Amino acid sequence: MTTLPNAAAPRRSPLANWRSYVVYVGFALVFLFFSIFLRDAGFLSSNNLLNIVRQTATISVMAVAMTFVIASGEIDLSVGSVAGLSSVLAALAIPHVGPVGGALAGLAGGALIGLINGSLVTGLGIPSFLVTLGMLGIANGVAQWITATAPVPILNDAFNNFFGSGDLGPIPSLFLWTLVALGIGHFLLRRTSFGRSVLAVGGNATAARYSGINVARTKLMVLVASGTVAGLAGMLYAGRLNSGRFQWGQGDELSVIAAVILGGTPLFGGAGTVFGAVLGALMIGLINNGLILMGLEYSQQLIIRGVIIILAVALARRK
């Protein structure tokens, strides 16, 4: 029996999956709008654009790791508090073990929390929403407890310059961290068996298990990675602000998740795009910056920002 491949399959228009491009169109429209109406307010100045990159770098970096978590069908609500705790751990360790030891302490703290989250999710079967919601409070409480709610200054210039305050010529180090996270995340998701396993687990965990994928190990790995990257984000905060403090990263989990969903990763997993997540983070940064330059009150900024995000996510939602 002969078959005619593609004979019965209708040809799809390039615009058939237009929802996948909403974040790109939205980013362009938001940038164009603010460029026109805030031209005289300095929106297009190099200093302002670099500030947007600096302010969104931590969200962008965490959004890369969150893409893997959400694509696998899980969620991590603890990343903001983990970033704050890791900044504190690094700041406390630097005077005793130096900048390298401090950085390792911050990363280790994030990785440990990610391991606890992943073990509870995969070992005890507790939903990741509940585990990481509880860990959000635990990490924040520990950070407050070990510092008595006081900021811990970081006086080591090498650490501060490497993780947030420095520049490589005209390029902020925070922008370089964003590029590194983007490159590694895209490669892992699109070019490795691990990335394919993440997407398979998020699409259908049962089918993935029958195809030989270790579902529990895959979910454990993405949650450990999320915690570790949140630890890195905490040090980026510490380097930029020259201190460790429990407030750093507070509330960032909502912006990180919004950036990932805006970027085109469906909330229930099975697909993901690292480029879209980073662009979603930059779009949120553009909106925040533009609303501030427009002189809106903070309450008004929250309302408009929320409306824009809801509309963008509604348009980007996949059937």
N, C-alpha and C positions, 0 to 999 in steps of 0.2 A: 504494500500500500504506500503510495507516495503522498507526501504532505507538502503543502506550500507554506513555508514559514513566513509569518508576518502577513499572509494573504488576508486572514480574517481580522487581523488586529488593526483597529483604526489608528490612523496617524494622529498623534497628539500635537496640538499647537504649542509652540514654545511658551505661550501665555497661559497654558492650561493650569499650571501650578504657580500662578501669580502670587499666591499668598506667601510663598517661600521668599519672595523678594521684597516684602513689605518693609522690612527693617532698612534695606538699602535705599528704597524710595523715601521712606520716612526720614532717614538721616539726611538725605540730600535736601528734602523740603524744609526740615527744621533749620539746617545750616543756611539755606538760601533766605529763609524768613528773617532770621536774626542778622544775617549779613546786610540785608536791605534796611531793616528798621533800627538796627543798633550800630550802623556804620560809624556814626559820629560819637558813639559811646565807647569806642575802642574795641568792639567785639573782634574785629579782624586783625588787631595788632598781634605781633608775634608773641609778645609777653602774655597776652590773654589766652591765645591758643595753646601755648606751652603750659599755662596754668591749668587749663582743662585737662590736658594729658596727665599732669602731675596729680591732680585731684581724683582722676578716675583710674589711675594705675592699679591701686589695690583692688578695686572692684573688678577691673579687667582680668587681673591675675587670678582672683578667686573664681571668676565666671568661667575661666578655662577648665578648672577642675570640676566645677559644678556641672558643666556640660556632660561630663562622663557620669556623674552621679545621677542626674535626671535622665540621661539617655539609657541608663541601666534600669530605670523604673523606680529609683529611690530618691530621697531628698535629704539635704543636710541643712538644718536650721541653726546649727551651732557655730558656723564659720565666723560670724562677727565677734562673738565672745572669745572664740579660740584665738583670733587675731590679737585681741586685747591682752589675753593671758600670755601669749607668746612674746609680745612686746615687753611685758613685765619680766618674764623669765630671762630674756636676753639682757635687759637693763640691769637686773640684779646680778647676773653672772659675769658681765664684762669686767668689772673692777677686780675680780678674782682670777678669771681664766683668760682674759683678753678678748678681743673682738671675734676671733674665730670660735673660741669656746662659747662665747655668748650667742653667736649665730647658731651653733650646733644645739645649744640648750633650747633656743626658741623653736627650732625645727623639731627637736625631739619631743617637746611638749605637745606640739600640734599633731605629730605622728602618733603619740601615745593616745591622745583623745580620739583620733581617727580609728585606731586599733580597737579601743573600747567600744566606740559606736558600731564598728563593723562586726565585732564579736557578738554584741548583744542582738544585732539584727539577724546575722546568719546563724548564730549558735542557739539563741533562745526564740527566734522567730518574732521578736517584737518589731512592730512597724517602725521604719526609720524616722517617720514624722514624730512619733512619741519619744524615741530614744534621743534624737538630736534636740528636740524641744527641751527635754530634761537636762541635757548636757549644756545647752545654752545658759541655763541658770547656774549650773555647777561651775562652769568655767568662769563666768562672771563673778560668782561669789568667791572662788579661790583667788582670783586676781585682786579683788578688793581686800580680802583677808590678809594676804601676804605683804601687801603694801600699806595697809591701814588707810586705803582709799587715796593715798597721796601719790603724786607723780614721781617717777624715779628718773632723774636726769641721766643722760648719756653724754659724757664729755669726750668720748673717743672719736676724733675726727675721721679716722680711717673707716670705722663702722658707719658713721653718719653719711659720709660721702659715698661709700659703696652702695648703701641700701636706700638712699633717698635724697640726700642734700646735694650730691655732687653732679657734675656735668662732664660729658666727654665732648669737649669743644662746645658747640651750641646745643648739643643734644642732652637733655636731662637723663640721668641714670634711671629714673623711674620709667621713662619711655623705653629704654633698652630692656628693662625687666619685662615690660609688656610684650615686646617683640620676641624675647626668649620664650616666654610662656606660650605665646601664640604659635611659634614655630614648633615647639616640642609637642604641644597639645594637638595641633593639626596632624603632625606626623604620626603620633600614636593612634589617633582615632581613624585615620584614613589609610595608613600604610602598614599597620601591624596586625597580627592575629589577636592581640589583646583588644584593640579597638573594635575589630569585627565581633569579638565575643561580647563586648559591652553592648553593642547594638542588637545582637541576637538575643541576649538575656532580657533587654528591655522590650524587645518586640514580642517575644513569647518564651518565657522562662522554661516551660515544660518542653517545648520543641528543642530549645537550646540544650537542655539536659539530655534528651534522647540522642542528640547529635554529638555528644561527647564533651560538651563544655561544662566545666566545673562552675556551676552557677554561684554557689556560696563563696568560692574563692574569688570570683570576679567581683561580686558585690563587696566583699571584704576589701579588696584592693582599691576599688574606687573611693571607698569611704576613708581608708588610710591616706590615700593621695589627697583627698579633699582636706583632711585635717592638717597634713603636712604643708600644703600650699597655703592654707589659712595661717599657719605659723609663719611662712615666708611673708605673707601680707602684713602680719603684725610687725615684722622687722622693717618692712618698707615704711609703715607708719612711724615706727620708732626712729628710723634714720631721717625721715623727712621732718619730724617734729622734735627730734633730739631728746626723746624721753620715752619711757615705757609707762603706760597708763591703762587702767581697766576700761576707760571710755573709748579707747581707740577701737574702731570697728563696730561699735555698738549700733545695732540696727542695720548693718551692712547686708545681713542675710537677705533682706527683702529686696534691696537693690540688685544684689547678685542674681537672685532667682529671676527677677524681672528682666534683667539683661539677657539671661539665657533664653527665656521664653520669647522675649522680643526678637532675639536672634534667629528664631525658627526651630528651636528644639521643643518638641511636644512634651507637655507636662507629664504624660504617662509613659514616656520612653519609647525606644525602638528606632530613634533617629537622633541626629545631633549635628551641629555645626559650630566649630570653635571660632571661625571667622565671624559668624553671625553674633555669637555671644560677646565678643570683644567690641564689635560695632554697636551692639545694643548697649553696652556699658558706656561707650563714647557718646551715644545718643542721649542717654540719661544725663551725662555730664554736660552736654551742650544745653539741654533744657534747663538744668540747674543754673548754669552760668548765665544764660540769656535772661532768665526770670529775675536773677539778682540785678543784672545791669538795667533791666526795665524799671527797677525800683519798687517792685511789688513787695508787700509785707510777707513774712514767712508763712502765715496762714493761707494767703492767696497762692503762694508758690506751691504749697502742698496740694491744694485743690486742683490747680491747673496741671501739675505734674501727674497726679493720680488719674485725671481724665485722659490725658494723652497716652499714658501707659495702658489704661483699660481699652481705649480705642485701638491702639496698635496691636495689642494681644488679641483682641476680638477679630481683627482683620487677618492676623497671621495664623489664627487657629486652623488646624488641619482637620478635615473630616475623617 
